[in-house]
């Protein structure tokens, strides 16, 4: 998985700084797929459709959207 982030978001993804965002995204996709009995690819496709409807571009856009709700930033 590849994720491009801005300088202010590095601490959320850099494991050296305690960031675990990529692990959380991966685990969330696996959990959803397992709970629903579908493939991870199906989860990713559906997620991308929802993000498109929200006019959010990928993981970076989602992180930016959720930043105001994260007390670690």
TILUMDREN-253323 format. One line per field, with one value per atom (N, C-alpha, C): residue number from 1; atom name; x, y, z. Coordinates in steps of 0.2 Angstrom, whole numbers, plus 5000, padded with zeros to 4 digits. Example, Ala and Ser with C-alpha at 12.3 -4.5 7.8 and 13.67 -1.06 7.14 Angstrom:
// TILUMDREN-253323
n = (1  1  1  2  2  2)
atom = (N  CA  C  N  CA  C)
u = (5066  5062  5066  5064  5068  5064)
v = (4972  4978  4984  4989  4995  5000)
w = (5039  5039  5039  5035  5036  5039)
//
This chain:
// TILUMDREN-253323
n = (1  1  1  2  2  2  3  3  3  4  4  4  5  5  5  6  6  6  7  7  7  8  8  8  9  9  9  10  10  10  11  11  11  12  12  12  13  13  13  14  14  14  15  15  15  16  16  16  17  17  17  18  18  18  19  19  19  20  20  20  21  21  21  22  22  22  23  23  23  24  24  24  25  25  25  26  26  26  27  27  27  28  28  28  29  29  29  30  30  30  31  31  31  32  32  32  33  33  33  34  34  34  35  35  35  36  36  36  37  37  37  38  38  38  39  39  39  40  40  40  41  41  41  42  42  42  43  43  43  44  44  44  45  45  45  46  46  46  47  47  47  48  48  48  49  49  49  50  50  50  51  51  51  52  52  52  53  53  53  54  54  54  55  55  55  56  56  56  57  57  57  58  58  58  59  59  59  60  60  60  61  61  61  62  62  62  63  63  63  64  64  64  65  65  65  66  66  66  67  67  67  68  68  68  69  69  69  70  70  70  71  71  71  72  72  72  73  73  73)
atom = (N  CA  C  N  CA  C  N  CA  C  N  CA  C  N  CA  C  N  CA  C  N  CA  C  N  CA  C  N  CA  C  N  CA  C  N  CA  C  N  CA  C  N  CA  C  N  CA  C  N  CA  C  N  CA  C  N  CA  C  N  CA  C  N  CA  C  N  CA  C  N  CA  C  N  CA  C  N  CA  C  N  CA  C  N  CA  C  N  CA  C  N  CA  C  N  CA  C  N  CA  C  N  CA  C  N  CA  C  N  CA  C  N  CA  C  N  CA  C  N  CA  C  N  CA  C  N  CA  C  N  CA  C  N  CA  C  N  CA  C  N  CA  C  N  CA  C  N  CA  C  N  CA  C  N  CA  C  N  CA  C  N  CA  C  N  CA  C  N  CA  C  N  CA  C  N  CA  C  N  CA  C  N  CA  C  N  CA  C  N  CA  C  N  CA  C  N  CA  C  N  CA  C  N  CA  C  N  CA  C  N  CA  C  N  CA  C  N  CA  C  N  CA  C  N  CA  C  N  CA  C  N  CA  C  N  CA  C  N  CA  C  N  CA  C  N  CA  C  N  CA  C  N  CA  C)
u = (5004  5000  5004  5002  5006  5001  5004  5000  5005  5002  5006  5003  5007  5004  5008  5005  5008  5012  5016  5020  5017  5011  5007  5004  5004  5001  5006  5012  5018  5017  5016  5016  5010  5005  5000  5002  5007  5009  5016  5020  5027  5027  5029  5029  5034  5039  5044  5042  5036  5033  5027  5026  5020  5014  5015  5009  5007  5001  4998  4993  4992  4987  4986  4992  4992  4989  4992  4990  4983  4980  4973  4969  4971  4967  4967  4973  4973  4969  4969  4966  4958  4956  4949  4946  4950  4948  4947  4952  4952  4946  4945  4939  4932  4931  4925  4924  4929  4929  4927  4930  4929  4922  4920  4913  4908  4909  4904  4905  4910  4911  4913  4916  4918  4925  4928  4935  4937  4943  4946  4946  4946  4946  4939  4934  4927  4926  4929  4928  4932  4938  4941  4937  4934  4930  4924  4921  4915  4917  4923  4925  4927  4930  4932  4925  4920  4914  4911  4911  4909  4913  4920  4924  4923  4921  4920  4913  4908  4902  4903  4908  4910  4914  4916  4921  4928  4930  4936  4941  4947  4952  4956  4955  4959  4960  4965  4967  4969  4973  4975  4969  4964  4958  4954  4954  4950  4953  4960  4964  4962  4963  4961  4954  4950  4943  4942  4945  4945  4949  4954  4959  4955  4950  4947  4944  4943  4941  4946  4952  4958  4962  4961  4964  4972  4975  4982  4986  4982  4985  4985)
v = (4994  5000  5006  5011  5017  5023  5028  5033  5039  5045  5051  5055  5058  5063  5069  5075  5081  5081  5086  5086  5086  5089  5089  5082  5077  5071  5065  5067  5062  5058  5061  5058  5053  5053  5048  5042  5042  5036  5034  5038  5036  5032  5026  5021  5023  5027  5029  5035  5038  5043  5041  5034  5031  5031  5033  5032  5025  5024  5017  5018  5023  5024  5018  5017  5012  5005  5003  4997  4997  5003  5003  5002  5005  5005  4998  4995  4988  4983  4984  4980  4981  4987  4988  4985  4985  4982  4974  4971  4964  4962  4967  4965  4966  4971  4972  4966  4964  4958  4952  4951  4945  4945  4950  4951  4950  4952  4952  4946  4942  4936  4938  4944  4946  4947  4948  4949  4956  4957  4963  4968  4965  4969  4972  4968  4971  4976  4976  4981  4987  4986  4992  4996  4992  4994  4998  4995  4999  5005  5005  5011  5016  5014  5020  5023  5019  5022  5027  5025  5029  5036  5035  5041  5045  5042  5046  5050  5047  5051  5057  5056  5061  5066  5065  5069  5069  5064  5063  5059  5061  5058  5053  5047  5042  5043  5039  5039  5046  5050  5057  5061  5061  5065  5063  5056  5054  5056  5056  5058  5065  5069  5076  5078  5074  5075  5073  5068  5066  5069  5073  5076  5080  5084  5088  5083  5077  5072  5068  5069  5065  5070  5068  5072  5071  5067  5066  5071  5075  5079  5086)
w = (5000  5000  5000  4996  4996  4998  5002  5004  5004  5000  5000  5005  5010  5015  5015  5017  5018  5025  5026  5031  5038  5039  5045  5047  5042  5043  5044  5044  5044  5051  5056  5063  5063  5059  5059  5055  5051  5047  5048  5051  5053  5059  5059  5064  5070  5067  5072  5077  5074  5078  5082  5082  5085  5080  5074  5069  5067  5066  5065  5060  5056  5051  5046  5043  5038  5040  5046  5049  5051  5053  5055  5049  5043  5037  5035  5035  5033  5037  5044  5048  5047  5046  5046  5039  5034  5028  5029  5032  5033  5038  5043  5048  5044  5040  5036  5032  5028  5023  5027  5032  5036  5039  5042  5045  5039  5033  5028  5024  5024  5020  5013  5012  5005  5005  4999  4998  5000  5001  5003  4997  4991  4985  4984  4986  4986  4991  4997  5002  4999  4996  4993  4987  4983  4978  4980  4985  4988  4992  4995  4999  4994  4988  4983  4980  4979  4977  4982  4988  4994  4994  4993  4993  4988  4982  4976  4977  4980  4981  4986  4991  4996  4993  4987  4983  4987  4990  4993  4989  4988  4984  4988  4988  4991  4999  5001  5009  5011  5007  5009  5010  5006  5007  5013  5014  5020  5026  5026  5032  5033  5028  5029  5031  5029  5031  5039  5041  5048  5053  5051  5055  5061  5059  5065  5071  5069  5074  5078  5076  5079  5084  5090  5096  5096  5092  5092  5087  5083  5079  5082)
//
